[in-house]
Amino acid sequence: MNPLAGSGLGASDVALSVAIVAAGSALQASIGFGVALVAAPLLVIVDRRFVPGPLLAAALLLTVIMAVRERAAIDVHGLRAAVWGRLLGTPPAALLVGAVSSRTFDLVFGLLVLSAVGVSLVHRAVTPTRRSVFLASVASGFMGTASSIGGPPLALVYQNADGPRLRSTLATLFAMGSVLSITALAAVGRFGAPELVRAAVLLPGVVLGVAASGPLARALDRAAARPFVLGLSGLAALAVLGRAVF
């Protein structure tokens, strides 16, 4: 039996979605960010049902792999504050996602992505204290649950960390946050069997991206990749907003 039967996903949709997630996963695994910023806006254009739950579930595998791979560099001091922040930010977003129409979701999603791009452009010197991690996690919980893009507030806090610390800490926070977000989405009826099927569709992209991340990490400069990732995300968000408005 074809697991995609009745899902509304064609072969071209599947191939394009896997390629999108593969590109985002390769960026995330090599430079510490990218899977949600790249994949979420593009996936919403392909099929809005990929976001937020299925992408969160697929990316959970990626973040666990990254956290385990560089676990020695994790900033353990900020984890407790991050969990409390995520717990506060997640429920309102889940309620919002469960209540709005498809068109309103596109509008909210597009605005959240543009907000994420804006936060990512901030270069203030922020120290990862418990307070700053907590506040960033509240914002991350809301944005991550509503749009699957919860990274920019936390990346802002840890932007001056070295590569291993940045990748491992953000991966750990994303993994914990994704579990909370998926649980909240399930509670409002926005994560079930159909979302699991779509998450399974995206998983090959995660595997391909992780496999490509080794050579990519050696060849890619994080500062050089940043404008491309943010520009692509911003353009995709504008396309989603255009669909909502027109």
C-alpha positions in Angstrom: 0.0 0.0 0.0 1.3 3.4 -0.9 1.7 5.5 2.3 1.2 8.7 0.3 -2.2 7.6 -1.1 -4.8 10.2 -0.3 -2.2 12.6 1.1 -2.5 14.9 -1.9 1.3 14.7 -2.5 2.5 14.1 -6.1 5.9 12.7 -7.0 7.1 16.1 -8.0 6.0 17.6 -4.7 7.8 14.8 -2.8 11.1 15.2 -4.8 11.1 19.0 -4.5 10.4 18.8 -0.7 13.1 16.3 -0.1 15.6 18.4 -2.0 14.6 21.5 0.0 15.0 19.7 3.3 18.3 18.2 2.1 19.7 21.7 1.3 18.5 23.1 4.6 19.8 20.1 6.6 23.2 20.3 5.0 23.5 24.0 5.9 22.3 23.4 9.5 24.7 20.5 10.1 27.7 22.4 8.7 27.2 26.0 9.9 24.7 25.7 12.7 21.6 27.2 11.1 19.5 26.9 8.0 17.1 24.0 8.0 14.0 25.9 9.1 15.0 29.3 7.6 15.6 27.7 4.2 13.1 24.8 4.2 10.0 26.2 6.0 9.2 29.2 3.6 9.8 27.0 0.5 7.8 24.1 1.8 4.8 26.3 2.5 4.9 27.3 -1.1 5.0 23.6 -2.2 2.3 22.5 0.3 1.5 24.4 3.5 0.7 21.1 5.3 4.4 20.4 5.6 4.6 23.2 8.2 4.9 23.4 11.1 4.4 19.9 12.5 6.0 17.7 9.8 9.1 19.9 9.4 9.5 20.0 13.2 9.3 16.3 13.4 11.8 15.7 10.5 14.2 18.3 11.8 14.1 16.6 15.2 16.3 13.8 13.8 18.8 16.3 12.5 19.1 18.2 15.8 19.5 15.0 17.8 22.3 13.9 15.5 24.0 17.2 15.8 23.6 17.4 19.6 25.1 13.9 20.0 27.9 14.5 17.6 29.2 17.6 19.4 27.8 17.0 22.9 31.0 17.9 24.7 30.6 21.5 23.6 27.0 22.0 24.8 26.3 25.0 27.0 24.5 23.1 29.8 24.0 26.2 32.0 21.4 27.7 29.7 19.3 24.6 29.2 17.1 24.9 32.2 16.2 28.6 31.4 15.6 27.6 27.8 13.1 24.8 28.8 11.1 27.2 30.9 11.1 29.8 28.2 10.0 27.3 25.6 7.2 26.1 27.9 5.8 29.7 28.1 6.1 30.5 24.4 4.8 27.2 22.9 1.1 27.0 24.1 -0.1 30.4 22.7 1.4 29.5 19.3 -0.2 26.1 19.3 -3.6 27.6 20.0 -3.1 30.1 17.2 -2.2 27.4 14.7 -5.2 25.3 15.7 -7.6 28.2 15.3 -6.7 30.1 12.1 -7.7 29.5 8.5 -5.2 28.5 5.8 -5.1 32.0 4.5 -4.6 33.5 7.9 -1.9 31.0 8.6 -0.1 32.1 5.4 -0.3 35.7 6.6 1.0 34.9 10.1 3.6 32.6 8.8 5.0 35.1 6.3 5.2 37.8 9.0 7.0 35.5 11.4 9.5 34.5 8.7 10.2 38.1 8.0 10.6 38.7 11.7 13.0 35.8 11.9 15.0 37.3 9.1 15.0 40.7 10.8 16.2 39.2 14.1 18.9 37.3 12.2 20.3 40.6 10.8 20.8 42.0 14.3 24.5 41.9 15.3 24.3 43.2 18.9 26.7 41.8 21.4 24.4 39.6 23.5 25.8 37.5 26.3 24.1 34.1 26.8 23.0 34.6 30.4 20.1 32.7 31.9 17.9 35.7 31.5 18.8 36.3 27.8 18.5 32.6 27.0 15.1 32.5 28.8 13.7 35.5 26.9 15.0 34.2 23.6 13.5 30.8 24.3 10.0 32.3 24.9 10.3 34.0 21.5 11.7 30.8 20.0 8.9 28.7 21.4 6.2 30.9 19.9 7.9 31.2 16.5 9.0 27.6 16.3 5.6 26.2 17.1 3.7 28.5 14.8 6.2 28.5 11.8 8.8 25.8 12.7 11.4 28.6 12.6 12.5 29.0 16.2 16.2 29.5 15.7 16.9 33.2 15.2 16.2 34.4 18.7 18.5 31.8 20.2 21.1 32.2 17.4 21.2 35.9 18.3 22.1 35.0 21.9 24.8 32.5 20.8 26.0 34.4 17.7 29.5 35.0 19.2 30.0 31.4 20.3 32.5 29.2 18.5 31.3 26.7 15.8 31.0 23.5 17.9 29.4 25.4 20.9 26.9 27.1 18.6 26.0 24.0 16.6 25.7 21.7 19.6 23.9 24.1 22.0 21.4 25.3 19.4 20.8 21.7 18.3 20.1 20.6 21.9 17.7 23.5 22.4 15.9 22.9 19.1 15.5 19.2 19.9 13.9 19.8 23.3 11.8 22.6 21.8 10.6 20.5 18.9 9.3 17.8 21.3 7.4 20.5 23.2 6.0 22.1 20.1 4.9 18.8 18.5 3.2 17.8 21.8 1.4 21.1 21.9 0.3 20.9 18.2 -1.0 17.3 18.9 -3.0 18.7 21.8 -4.8 21.1 19.5 -5.3 18.6 16.7 -2.6 19.8 14.4 -0.3 16.8 14.7 -1.5 13.3 14.0 -1.2 10.5 11.4 -1.2 12.8 8.3 1.5 15.0 9.8 3.6 11.8 10.6 3.3 10.7 7.0 4.5 14.1 5.7 7.4 14.0 8.3 8.4 10.6 6.9 8.4 12.1 3.4 10.9 14.7 4.6 13.2 12.4 6.5 15.3 11.3 3.4 16.2 14.9 2.9 17.5 15.1 6.5 19.7 12.0 5.9 21.0 13.3 2.6 21.8 16.7 4.1 23.7 15.2 7.0 25.7 13.1 4.6 26.6 16.2 2.6 27.4 18.4 5.6 31.0 17.1 6.1 32.4 18.3 2.8 30.2 21.4 2.9 31.4 22.4 6.4 35.0 22.5 5.1 34.1 24.5 2.0 31.4 26.9 3.3 32.0 30.1 5.3 29.2 30.8 7.8 29.4 34.6 7.2 29.3 34.2 3.5 26.3 31.8 3.6 24.3 34.1 5.9 23.1 36.7 3.3 22.1 34.0 0.9 20.1 32.1 3.5 18.3 35.2 4.8 17.7 36.6 1.3 16.1 33.3 0.1 14.0 33.1 3.3 12.8 36.7 2.9 11.8 36.2 -0.8 10.0 33.0 0.0 8.1 34.7 2.9 7.1 37.6 0.6 5.7 35.0 -1.9 3.7 33.4 0.9 2.4 36.8 2.0 1.4 37.5 -1.6 -0.6 34.3 -1.7 -2.4 35.3 1.5 -3.2 38.8 0.4 -4.0 38.2 -3.3 
